[in-house]
Amino acid sequence: MDTKEILKNLTLEEKAALCSGRDFWKTKAIDRLGIPSVMMCDGPHGLRKQEGEGDHLGINESIPTVCYPSASALASSFDREVMTKLGHALGRECQAEDVAMLLGPGMNIKRSPLCGRNFEYFSEDPKVAGEMGAAYIQALQSEGIAACVKHFACNNQETMRMTGDSRVDERTLHEIYLPAFETAVKKGKTRGIMSAYNGVNGSFCTENKTLLTDILRDKWGYEGFVVTDWGAIKDRAASVAAGLDLEMPGGPNATGEELVKAVREGKLSEEALNRSAENVLNFILASIANKKTETIDRDACRAVSREISEECAVLLKNNGVLPLKEEQKVALIGEFAKTPRFQGGGSSHINVPYSVSALEAAEGKNIIFAQGYDTHSDTDSDKLIEEAVIAAEKADVAVIFAGLPDAYETEGADRDHMRMPENQNELIRAVAKINPNTVVVLHGGSVMELPWLNEVSAVLLMHLGGDQVGAATVDLLYGEKNPSGHLAETWSVRLEDNPSYLNFPGEEGVVNYAEGIFVGYRYYDKKKMDVTFPFGYGLSYTTFAYENLRVDKESLTDQDTLIVTVDVKNTGDRTGKALVQLYVRDVESTVRRPVRELRDFAKVELAPGEMKTVSFALDKRAFAYYEPKCKDWFVESGEFAIEIGDSSRNILADRTVQVEGTTVLSFEITANTTIGQLMKHPKGSVFVRQMLGSRMVAHEDMSSSMGEGAERMIQKMMFETPIGSLVSYGRMSAEQLKSLIEQLNN
């Protein structure tokens, strides 16, 4: 079937009807033209297919299936191959279950650790979020299933998420909150975008033309369709006019009468309605064309989930107690050892028939168990702690399974704090006091405060690791697998240290992103602030060396590509995976920039003694910042450091290159333009150099009479002097100043 031919045969009423769903999960069918209905489902880390009554909060039951690690875990793998495996597995399951689109991945930036949905989002860094999301999208869609990237855009909290307004300046929007979506569109080629509930800068996302048309379609070239978040529509005609295509959910009453009326009254152009109907038709027809016959082996899916969970785990601390030895007597302590928390709550909640606990996976090993705490209570239980201490006294190593209970993080509600339940903290302190070989295994999708960190020997972060997390944990604890995850978000010491602290979650639904571009490590590193663990941090059971960092050119323009290579060697005695992180630092900038920004990364597996060369290609965007004056990415000519590290705080090798920007910013020069500002202007800098050459001020005479530091003070004063003052100082006439300004502006 040809979309444009079908469109010609649709009535106005049918085109309007196509722009809303048939029910909670399906598009409308047009039976007389043979247009079928297709199904969409939640589930960025598992398939939440509801066959009965639908809902978007995970309340009503869905089909039993496999739960994979959540996005917060997946991002910590820093491994595009992990996302590819997940995308293929979910794509095949969707085909088997007759699902055309999977709603995800969530690409929103982790602005605050309190966002209740952070477990569904990748990172505080747009490069990580974009690359991980794009790899998943490509794999999922290669199986014929459409991805639906969400929530576009600036949906960074749950408080008043359905009506709130995110106030973000233009530079911050383009540097922090949009790039991951851009990568999903340009590199991932996503077929679906979900608009967010909230507004951005005074306009709801569902009817925000700047986002849906000017940026998404005109600037990025997006060709897919845009669907609302469920129940997000505010004004149907305004939404279609802005670039929205499909309202969900639908139902018998969603006939499109409002759109028909708006067209007939001239409030909505039929051309805009045609565009939306055509985009929906393209999605439906592509889904039918990509339909495959699949059967699903869920045991094989569980094996994939276990493998992925192992790749995502982050070893946060290890004083040598890990990996455990088979002959050691190990006390497994904590309710999560028996009943692990492996997923978050809300629309992504997967119906799992059974999950594997660490206690079950460790069967046959020399272990004992104590419950330690009650996940349904935050208060201490002397009896449970006493039992745990007795078990720890009998063991060579005590492994405590702890973290955030279900009630602490869920869709629909932001967290109140970063603390773990106090009964768990007391348990850890009590056990660590008795057994010096105490290991903590953490479950949770968000940053936590760790007040006992210096009292334990090792910490292994398993995140929300999917329904096989218990088996993956045992594999990692006993060294069957080597931890290789790294943190995709900074773990601050206190909530109050977070850059959004004073502006989260806002007032009366309005939240000002006053921290600007300084989100996550961009803020902590700029402030040189102590953190519990920096962005990109992660340990291994082996060690790595980074050698021979090379660049293929010492100087380039922003139109060139810079090739960067570095040799990575496993200097330990175990096979492991190194995460090579490439940062770029603008050595001297006239605008505020972070100390460094992650521009690429690569995961490489190495046997003991093995060395491999890792290569990166950096284009203009690697050196650029978003400049509102030219509405585009801009490179300021100068020196840039190319840095290789294993976290944002641990740079192991660096080289500098000279980059010449080929775009000249235009600005109007007036009598109030300072000499320093004039230095940024090509012609103006020539004038200033000539002026300085004439010794406008007798530096030697003044500095001798003004004391030490006078030279620097004079230069500072000169650079901040408006050029209009040159008339007052008698350096030029008013007519000469007028002529100079005209010459420079021309």
C-alpha positions in Angstrom: 0.0 0.0 0.0 1.2 3.5 -0.9 0.8 6.0 1.9 0.1 9.0 -0.3 -2.5 7.1 -2.3 -4.2 6.0 0.9 -4.1 9.6 2.2 -6.0 10.8 -1.0 -8.8 8.3 -0.3 -9.2 9.2 3.4 -12.0 11.5 4.4 -11.3 14.5 6.6 -12.9 12.6 9.5 -10.8 9.5 8.9 -7.6 11.5 8.8 -8.5 13.2 12.1 -9.5 9.8 13.6 -6.1 8.3 12.7 -4.4 11.0 14.9 -5.6 9.3 18.1 -5.5 5.7 19.4 -8.1 3.0 19.2 -7.6 2.1 22.9 -4.9 2.3 25.5 -2.2 0.6 23.3 -3.3 0.4 19.7 -3.7 2.7 16.7 -7.0 3.0 14.9 -7.8 0.8 11.9 -9.5 2.0 8.7 -11.3 -1.2 7.7 -12.7 0.1 4.4 -9.1 0.8 3.1 -7.5 -2.3 4.7 -5.5 -0.3 7.2 -4.9 -2.4 10.3 -4.4 -1.5 13.9 -0.9 -2.0 15.5 0.2 -2.2 19.1 2.6 -0.2 21.2 3.9 -1.4 24.6 5.9 -0.1 27.5 9.2 -1.7 28.3 12.6 -0.2 27.7 14.1 -3.0 29.8 11.5 -5.7 29.2 8.1 -6.1 27.5 5.2 -4.9 29.5 2.4 -6.1 27.2 -1.0 -5.8 28.8 -3.7 -8.0 27.3 -6.5 -6.9 29.5 -7.3 -3.4 30.7 -4.4 -1.0 30.0 -2.7 1.6 32.3 0.5 3.6 32.2 1.6 3.1 35.8 2.2 -0.6 35.8 -0.9 -1.4 38.0 -2.7 -3.9 35.9 -1.1 -7.2 35.1 1.0 -7.8 32.0 2.3 -11.0 30.3 5.0 -12.9 32.3 8.4 -12.3 30.7 12.0 -11.5 31.3 13.3 -8.3 33.0 16.6 -6.9 31.9 18.8 -4.4 33.8 17.3 -0.9 33.8 18.8 2.1 31.9 20.8 3.4 34.9 22.5 0.0 35.0 22.9 -0.3 31.2 24.7 3.0 30.9 27.2 1.9 33.5 28.4 -0.8 31.1 29.5 2.0 28.7 29.3 -0.8 26.1 27.4 -0.3 22.9 27.5 -4.1 22.3 25.5 -4.6 25.5 22.8 -2.3 24.1 22.9 -4.2 20.8 22.3 -7.5 22.6 19.4 -6.0 24.5 17.8 -4.5 21.4 17.9 -7.7 19.4 16.5 -9.7 22.3 13.6 -7.3 22.9 13.0 -7.0 19.2 12.5 -10.7 18.7 10.2 -10.9 21.7 8.1 -8.0 20.3 7.7 -9.8 17.0 6.7 -13.0 18.8 4.1 -11.0 20.8 2.8 -9.0 17.8 4.0 -5.7 19.2 5.0 -3.0 16.7 6.6 -0.4 18.9 8.4 -0.5 22.2 8.2 2.7 24.2 11.8 3.6 25.0 14.6 4.2 25.6 14.4 7.1 28.1 17.0 9.7 27.1 16.4 12.4 29.7 19.4 13.7 31.5 19.9 13.0 35.2 19.7 16.6 36.4 19.1 15.7 40.1 19.6 12.4 41.9 16.1 12.9 43.4 14.2 12.3 40.1 12.1 9.3 40.9 12.5 7.9 37.4 16.3 8.1 37.2 16.5 4.3 37.1 14.9 4.6 33.6 17.4 7.2 32.3 20.9 6.6 31.2 23.2 9.3 32.4 24.0 12.9 33.5 26.1 13.1 30.3 24.4 13.5 26.8 27.2 11.7 25.0 26.7 8.5 27.0 22.9 8.7 26.8 23.0 9.3 23.1 25.4 6.6 22.2 23.9 3.9 24.4 20.4 4.8 23.2 21.4 4.8 19.5 23.0 1.4 19.8 19.8 0.0 21.3 17.6 1.7 18.8 19.6 0.3 15.8 19.4 -3.2 17.1 15.7 -3.1 18.1 14.7 -1.6 14.7 16.8 -4.1 12.8 14.4 -6.7 14.2 11.5 -4.7 12.6 10.3 -3.1 15.8 10.1 0.7 16.1 11.7 2.4 19.0 10.0 5.4 20.6 12.6 7.7 22.3 11.2 9.5 25.3 10.5 12.0 26.9 11.1 14.9 24.5 12.2 17.1 26.3 13.5 18.3 29.7 11.4 15.8 31.6 13.9 15.7 34.5 11.6 15.2 37.5 8.3 13.6 38.5 7.0 16.5 40.7 4.2 18.1 38.7 5.6 16.4 35.6 2.2 16.6 33.8 1.8 20.3 34.1 5.1 21.8 35.0 7.3 24.1 33.0 11.1 23.7 32.6 12.8 27.0 32.1 16.0 26.4 30.3 18.3 28.9 28.5 19.1 28.2 24.9 22.7 27.2 25.3 21.9 24.7 28.1 19.1 23.3 26.2 21.3 22.5 23.2 24.4 21.4 25.0 22.9 19.3 27.8 19.2 18.3 27.2 18.9 17.9 23.4 22.0 16.1 22.2 21.0 12.6 23.3 17.7 13.0 21.4 19.7 14.3 18.4 21.9 11.3 18.4 18.9 9.0 18.6 17.5 10.7 15.5 20.6 11.1 13.4 22.6 8.0 14.4 19.9 5.7 15.8 17.3 6.6 13.1 14.5 6.2 15.6 11.1 5.7 14.1 9.3 7.2 17.1 9.6 10.1 19.4 7.4 10.6 22.5 6.7 14.2 23.6 6.9 14.9 27.3 4.1 16.0 29.6 5.8 19.1 30.8 6.3 22.4 29.1 9.6 24.0 28.0 10.0 27.7 28.3 6.3 28.4 28.6 5.0 26.0 25.9 3.8 22.4 26.5 6.0 19.9 24.7 2.9 18.4 22.9 2.3 21.8 21.3 5.9 23.2 21.2 6.7 24.1 17.6 10.2 25.0 18.4 10.9 21.4 19.7 8.6 19.4 17.4 9.2 21.1 14.1 12.0 23.7 14.1 14.5 21.5 15.9 13.3 17.9 15.5 12.2 18.0 11.9 13.8 21.0 10.2 17.2 21.0 12.0 17.7 17.3 12.7 15.8 15.9 9.7 13.6 13.6 11.6 11.2 11.6 9.4 9.4 9.4 12.0 6.2 10.1 13.9 5.6 11.9 17.2 3.3 10.4 19.8 2.2 12.0 23.1 3.1 10.6 26.5 -0.1 8.9 27.6 -2.6 11.6 28.6 -0.3 14.5 27.8 -2.4 16.3 25.2 -3.6 19.7 26.2 -4.9 21.3 22.9 -5.3 18.8 20.0 -5.4 21.4 17.2 -2.5 23.3 18.6 -0.5 20.1 18.9 -1.1 19.0 15.3 -0.2 22.5 14.1 3.1 22.3 16.1 4.1 18.9 14.7 2.5 16.3 16.9 1.1 13.2 15.1 -0.6 10.8 17.5 -2.5 11.2 20.7 -2.5 8.3 23.1 -4.3 6.7 24.7 -7.4 6.7 22.5 -10.8 5.1 22.8 -14.3 5.2 21.4 -14.7 8.9 22.2 -11.5 9.9 20.5 -13.1 10.4 17.1 -11.1 13.5 16.1 -14.1 15.8 16.1 -11.9 18.7 17.5 -9.5 18.4 14.6 -12.3 18.3 12.0 -13.9 21.4 13.6 -10.6 23.2 13.8 -9.9 22.6 10.1 -13.4 23.7 9.0 -13.1 26.8 11.1 -9.7 27.7 9.7 -7.9 27.2 13.0 -5.9 24.3 11.7 -4.7 23.8 8.1 -5.7 20.6 6.4 -2.1 20.4 5.2 -0.9 20.1 8.9 -3.6 17.4 9.5 -2.5 15.5 6.3 1.1 15.6 7.5 0.2 14.0 10.9 -2.1 11.4 9.3 0.6 10.5 6.8 3.3 10.1 9.6 0.9 7.7 11.5 0.2 5.8 8.3 3.9 5.5 7.6 4.4 4.0 11.0 1.5 1.5 10.6 2.5 0.4 7.1 6.2 0.0 8.0 5.2 -2.1 11.0 3.1 -4.4 8.8 5.9 -4.7 6.2 8.4 -5.5 9.0 6.3 -8.2 10.6 8.1 -11.5 11.1 7.2 -14.9 12.5 9.1 -15.4 15.7 9.1 -17.8 18.6 10.7 -16.7 21.8 13.0 -18.8 24.1 12.8 -17.0 27.4 15.4 -19.2 29.0 17.8 -17.8 26.3 16.6 -14.3 27.2 17.3 -14.9 30.8 20.9 -15.9 29.9 21.2 -12.6 28.0 19.9 -10.7 31.0 22.4 -12.4 33.3 25.3 -11.6 30.9 24.2 -8.0 30.6 23.8 -7.6 34.4 27.4 -8.7 34.8 28.6 -6.1 32.3 26.8 -3.3 34.1 28.1 -3.9 37.7 30.5 -1.3 39.1 33.1 -2.3 41.6 33.2 0.9 43.8 35.7 -0.2 46.4 38.0 -3.2 47.0 40.7 -3.6 49.6 41.6 -7.0 48.3 38.8 -9.0 49.8 37.3 -9.7 46.4 37.1 -11.9 44.5 35.9 -14.5 47.1 37.6 -17.9 47.3 35.6 -21.1 47.1 37.0 -22.4 50.4 36.0 -19.3 52.4 33.0 -19.4 54.6 30.7 -16.5 53.5 27.8 -15.0 55.4 25.2 -13.6 53.0 23.3 -11.0 54.9 20.3 -8.9 54.0 16.8 -9.4 52.7 17.9 -8.5 49.2 20.2 -11.6 49.2 17.0 -13.7 49.3 14.6 -11.4 47.5 16.6 -9.1 45.3 15.3 -5.7 44.1 15.9 -5.8 40.4 13.5 -3.3 38.8 11.8 0.0 39.4 8.1 0.8 39.7 5.7 2.4 37.2 5.1 2.0 33.5 8.3 0.0 33.0 7.4 -2.6 35.7 7.8 -6.1 34.2 5.7 -9.1 35.3 8.5 -11.6 36.2 7.4 -15.2 37.0 10.6 -15.7 39.1 13.9 -14.1 39.7 17.2 -15.6 40.8 18.5 -14.5 44.2 22.1 -14.6 45.3 21.2 -17.0 48.0 19.8 -19.4 45.4 22.7 -18.8 42.9 25.3 -19.6 45.7 23.7 -22.9 46.6 26.4 -25.5 47.1 29.0 -23.0 48.3 30.1 -22.6 51.9 27.6 -20.0 52.9 25.2 -19.1 55.8 22.4 -16.6 55.7 20.9 -13.9 57.9 18.0 -11.6 57.0 19.5 -8.5 58.7 16.7 -6.1 58.1 13.1 -5.8 56.9 12.6 -4.0 53.6 9.1 -2.8 54.7 10.6 -0.9 57.7 13.2 1.8 58.1 13.6 1.2 61.8 16.2 -1.0 63.5 15.4 -4.6 64.5 17.8 -5.6 67.3 16.9 -9.2 66.8 17.7 -9.2 63.1 20.9 -7.2 63.5 22.0 -9.6 66.4 21.4 -12.6 64.1 23.5 -11.0 61.4 26.3 -10.2 63.7 26.4 -13.8 64.9 26.6 -15.0 61.3 29.3 -12.5 60.5 31.4 -13.7 63.4 31.3 -17.3 62.1 32.3 -16.3 58.5 35.6 -15.4 56.8 33.7 -12.8 54.8 30.4 -11.1 55.4 28.5 -9.9 52.3 25.7 -7.5 53.0 23.0 -7.0 50.3 21.5 -3.5 50.8 20.1 -0.5 48.9 16.9 1.2 48.1 13.5 -0.5 48.7 10.7 -0.2 46.1 9.1 2.7 47.9 12.2 4.9 47.6 12.2 5.3 43.8 9.3 5.0 41.4 7.7 6.7 38.5 5.3 9.4 39.6 7.1 10.6 42.7 10.5 12.1 43.3 12.8 11.1 46.1 13.0 13.2 49.3 16.6 12.4 50.0 19.6 10.2 48.9 19.7 8.1 52.1 19.4 4.4 52.4 17.0 3.1 55.1 18.7 3.7 58.5 18.2 0.1 59.6 20.4 -1.0 56.7 23.1 1.6 57.6 23.0 0.3 61.3 23.3 -3.3 60.1 26.4 -2.5 57.9 28.1 -0.7 60.7 27.4 -3.5 63.2 28.7 -6.2 60.9 31.7 -4.2 59.8 32.7 -3.7 63.4 32.7 -7.5 64.0 34.1 -8.7 60.6 36.9 -6.7 58.9 36.2 -8.5 55.6 32.8 -6.9 55.1 31.5 -6.5 51.5 28.4 -4.5 50.6 26.4 -5.3 47.5 24.1 -2.4 46.5 20.8 -2.6 44.7 19.1 0.6 43.5 18.6 2.8 40.4 19.9 6.0 41.9 22.7 7.7 43.8 22.9 6.9 47.5 24.7 8.3 50.5 27.2 5.8 52.0 28.0 7.0 55.5 29.8 3.7 56.3 32.0 3.6 53.2 35.3 3.9 55.1 34.2 1.0 57.5 33.8 -1.7 54.8 36.4 -3.5 52.6 34.5 -3.6 49.3 31.4 -2.3 47.6 29.8 -3.8 44.5 27.0 -1.8 42.8 24.5 -4.1 41.0 22.0 -1.3 40.2 18.6 -2.6 39.3 20.1 -5.5 37.5 17.2 -7.5 36.0 15.7 -10.8 37.2 19.0 -12.6 36.9 20.8 -10.2 39.2 21.4 -12.7 41.9 23.3 -15.1 39.6 25.3 -12.2 38.1 26.2 -11.0 41.6 27.6 -14.4 42.6 29.6 -14.7 39.4 31.2 -11.3 40.1 31.8 -11.9 43.8 33.6 -15.2 43.2 35.6 -13.9 40.2 33.9 -16.0 37.5 33.3 -12.6 35.9 35.5 -9.5 36.2 33.6 -6.2 37.0 33.9 -3.7 34.2 31.2 -1.1 34.8 31.8 2.6 35.4 29.5 5.2 36.9 27.5 7.1 34.3 26.7 9.7 36.9 28.6 11.4 39.7 27.9 10.2 43.3 28.0 13.3 45.4 28.8 13.2 49.1 25.6 15.1 50.0 22.3 16.0 48.3 23.1 19.7 49.1 26.2 19.4 46.9 24.1 18.8 43.7 24.1 21.8 41.4 20.3 21.7 41.0 19.7 21.6 44.8 18.3 25.1 45.2 16.1 24.8 42.0 14.6 21.3 42.3 11.7 20.6 42.0 10.8 24.3 41.6 7.8 26.2 42.8 4.2 26.0 41.6 5.2 23.8 38.7 7.9 26.2 37.4 11.5 24.9 37.6 14.4 27.1 36.7 17.5 25.3 35.4 19.7 27.9 36.9 22.8 25.7 37.0 22.9 26.0 33.2 25.4 23.7 31.5 27.0 22.8 34.8 25.2 19.5 35.3 26.8 16.5 37.0 30.6 16.2 36.6 30.7 19.4 34.7 29.7 21.2 37.9 31.6 19.1 40.5 34.9 19.2 38.5 34.6 22.9 37.9 34.1 23.5 41.6 36.9 21.0 42.5 34.4 19.6 44.9 34.9 16.4 46.9 32.6 13.6 45.6 32.1 10.1 46.8 32.8 8.7 43.4 33.4 10.7 40.2 31.8 10.3 36.8 33.3 7.4 34.8 34.7 5.7 37.9 34.9 1.9 38.3 37.4 -0.7 39.5 38.5 -4.1 38.2 40.1 -7.2 39.4 43.0 -6.4 37.0 44.9 -3.2 36.1 45.4 -1.3 32.9 48.0 1.0 31.5 47.4 3.7 28.9 50.4 4.5 26.7 51.4 6.2 23.5 48.6 8.7 23.0 48.8 10.0 19.5 47.0 12.6 17.3 47.2 12.6 13.5 47.6 16.3 13.3 48.9 19.0 15.7 46.7 21.8 14.2 43.4 21.7 12.4 40.3 23.7 11.5 36.9 22.9 12.8 36.1 21.4 9.4 38.7 18.7 9.8 38.5 15.4 11.7 41.1 14.6 14.3 42.1 10.9 14.7 43.2 10.0 18.2 44.8 6.7 19.1 46.0 5.2 22.4 47.5 1.9 23.4 45.8 0.1 26.3 47.5 -2.8 28.1 46.3 -5.2 30.7 49.0 -5.1 33.3 47.3 -7.5 35.8 46.8 -11.3 35.9 43.1 -11.6 35.0 41.2 -11.0 31.7 39.3 -7.8 32.0 37.7 -4.9 30.1 39.1 -1.4 30.2 36.9 1.6 29.6 38.8 4.2 27.6 37.3 7.7 28.2 38.2 10.5 25.9 37.7 14.0 27.2 38.3 17.4 25.5 39.4 20.5 27.5 39.3 24.0 26.1 42.6 25.3 27.6 41.5 29.0 27.5 38.0 30.1 26.7 36.3 33.5 26.7 32.9 31.8 27.6 32.1 29.6 30.6 32.9 26.0 29.8 33.4 22.9 31.9 36.9 21.8 32.8 36.5 18.9 30.4 33.7 17.1 28.6 33.4 13.5 27.6 33.6 13.3 23.8 33.8 9.5 23.2 34.5 6.2 24.9 35.3 2.6 24.1 35.3 -0.7 26.0 38.1 -3.1 25.2 38.6 -6.7 26.5 42.2 -7.7 27.2 43.9 -10.9 28.4 46.8 -10.5 30.9 49.7 -8.8 29.2 47.6 -8.1 26.0 47.7 -4.7 24.4 45.3 -3.2 21.9 45.1 0.2 20.1 41.9 2.2 20.5 41.0 4.8 17.9 38.6 7.8 18.0 37.6 10.3 15.4 36.7 13.8 16.7 34.8 16.3 14.5 33.8 19.9 15.1 31.3 19.1 17.8 34.1 17.7 20.0 35.6 21.2 20.3 32.4 23.3 20.1 30.0 24.9 22.4 26.5 26.1 21.4 26.5 29.8 20.6 23.1 31.5 20.8 24.4 34.4 18.8 24.7 32.2 15.7 22.1 29.6 16.7 24.7 26.9 16.1 27.7 25.1 17.3 30.8 27.4 17.5 34.5 26.6 17.9 36.6 29.4 19.4 40.1 29.2 18.0 42.7 28.1 20.4 44.5 25.3 22.2 42.5 22.2 23.2 43.7 19.3 25.4 42.9 15.7 24.3 42.7 13.7 27.5 42.4 10.0 28.1 41.2 8.9 31.6 39.4 6.2 33.5 37.2 8.8 35.1 36.6 12.5 34.8 38.9 13.0 37.8 41.7 10.6 36.7 43.4 11.7 33.5 46.2 9.4 32.5 47.5 10.8 29.3 47.0 14.1 27.3 48.1 15.9 24.1 47.3 19.4 23.0 46.2 20.5 19.5 45.5 23.9 17.9 42.0 24.3 16.5 41.0 27.1 14.3 37.4 28.1 14.2 36.1 29.0 10.7 33.0 30.9 11.8 33.3 34.5 12.8 30.7 35.7 15.3 29.2 39.0 14.2 28.4 41.6 16.9 27.5 45.2 16.8 30.3 47.5 18.1 29.2 50.6 19.9 30.9 53.3 22.0 30.4 51.0 25.0 32.2 48.1 23.5 35.3 47.5 25.6 38.8 47.1 24.3 38.8 43.5 25.6 35.7 42.8 23.6 37.2 44.4 20.6 40.1 42.0 20.8 37.7 39.2 19.7 36.9 41.0 16.5 39.4 40.3 13.6 39.7 43.9 12.5 39.3 45.2 16.1 42.2 43.2 17.3 44.4 44.8 14.7 43.3 48.2 15.9 44.0 47.4 19.5 47.5 46.1 18.7 48.3 49.3 16.9 46.9 51.3 19.8 49.0 49.4 22.3 52.1 49.8 20.2 51.6 53.5 20.5 51.9 53.2 24.3 48.6 54.7 25.1 49.7 54.7 28.7 53.3 55.1 29.8 53.4 51.7 31.6 57.0 52.1 32.8 56.4 55.4 34.4 53.1 54.4 36.0 54.3 51.0 37.2 57.3 52.4 38.9 55.2 54.8 40.9 52.3 52.3 41.6 54.3 49.4 42.9 54.3 45.6 42.3 51.4 44.3 40.1 50.8 47.6 38.4 51.5 46.3 34.9 48.7 43.6 35.3 46.3 46.2 36.8 46.9 48.6 34.0 46.3 46.0 31.4 43.1 44.8 33.1 41.8 48.4 33.3 42.7 49.0 29.7 40.8 45.9 28.5 37.7 46.8 30.4 37.8 50.4 29.1 34.9 51.2 26.6 36.3 52.6 23.3 34.1 55.7 23.8 36.5 56.7 26.6 39.3 57.1 24.1 37.6 60.4 23.2 37.6 61.5 26.8 41.3 60.5 27.1 42.1 62.5 24.1 43.3 59.5 22.1 40.9 60.3 19.2 38.2 62.7 18.3 34.5 62.0 18.3 34.5 61.9 14.5 37.4 59.4 14.5 35.5 57.2 16.9 32.4 57.3 14.8 34.4 56.4 11.7 36.1 53.6 13.5 32.8 52.1 14.7 31.3 52.3 11.2 34.4 50.7 9.7 34.4 47.8 12.2 30.7 47.2 11.9 31.0 47.1 8.1 
